[in-house]
Every structure is written in structure tokens, then in C-alpha cells.
Amino acid sequence: NEYKSYLRMGVLDKCSNWKLRHWLAVLFVVVLLIGAVIVVVVLTRGDDEVGEEGKVLKSPDDNRKYRTATLTNGIRLTLVEDNETEFTAVNLRVAAGSWVNPKGYDGLMHYLEHMLFLGSTRYPEANDYISYINMNGGRRNGATGFEYTYYYFRILNHAWVEAAKMLASFVGCPLISDSKLETAVKAVDSEYNRNKQRNSRASNQLIYTLSNPDSPFNGFSTGSIETLNKTDIR
């Protein structure tokens, strides 16, 4: 099988549910400590919330206005003003990616990315966020990189504040309920099966697998049903 090196099967076969939930909790704390609530940036009350400011280098042909600042809690933000667009976009970047996955828990950070979208204490229904974005002409997604995880959306201008509140609540108070665990695993596995049809993905995974075992580069960042042990996390 040309993708044998891509799919590292069975690494969680002997891991119990409590261990997986423990690492989910650890990763979630890491996300919060590193500044996942950066989306609060778009909800700031005014300049009294902002500390250090800076300038953005841009092309002389770029008519948009830029502002960078650091909130008093240390969270950095970049604001872009474009009066010619009918959409507002928000991108939340968390300084924690697949390289923080514990050994033997391949894809766990990616799994957590999917779990956060499945409801919060303020918006408990899994489809609230998706439905609101779709009803207001928007798009949304997330991505787990090596060192960062991204959550982002684009939506019609009049609707962005509520969408930002939803996104902030997923990060600040996610449900991570037992009833949604299997849903997130299936979403991760679906993404894996879609990506493994691409030769570039398979060749990249071969490089990761052959890299130094002590390096965070050595791992399977996407995850699958096999690595996330669907039976044990129900």
C-alpha cells in the first residue's frame, strides 16, 4: 500500500478513554494559556483596552488602512479597514499546533480543532455557528498547522459581531461533550481519507515518518479513526 507510511495505524489501541480525555484537557489548557481568546480583539470596548501600537508596511497602491496593537493582556492584533468590501473577516490564530501532540496521540490537536466547533455553553447547538454564517453569506473553516491552529470566517458586514461572539465562545467555553466525540472523529477521518488521495500528502508524510523520532516533525498530524481510537472515546 503506497500510503502505508501515511497511516500509522493502531497507536491508541491500548489507550483508555480517560487518558484521551486527559490529553484533550491538557491541550485545551495549552490553547487558553497561549492566547486562544484572541477573537476578543474584535469585541474590544475601545482604546483603553489597547497597549502598544505599531505600523504596518504596505504597498503604496494599497488604499486600505492598517493598525496593529497589543491588548493589555498581551494578545496581539491587526485591524484592516476596507470601505470597498461588503464582507468582514476574522482570523483567530492560536500559538499551538500539531507539534504539541503527545507522543502516541497523532492527530489529537486537529481533533480538538474540530471539537471546538461542535457547540459551547453559550451556543450549545452544533449547527448554530454554521447556520448563522451560511445565512449571512459567509464562509468559515479552521486549520491545524505545525505551530499554529487557525479559526476563521468571512461574513456580510452587518453580521460579523455575532459571528465573532460565537467563535470566541467556542474557544473560551467549548462543550466537548461525549455525544459529539464520535462526530469529531468521523470529521477528522473524512479529511484524512480525502487528503490521502493526493500524492503530495503521501510524500510529505513519508518525510515526516522518516525524520528524527525525537523531533516534533515526526508524527501524523491529521489523525484518523485508527489513531484516535473511535471505540474508546465514545
Disulfide bonds with the S-S distance in Angstrom:
none
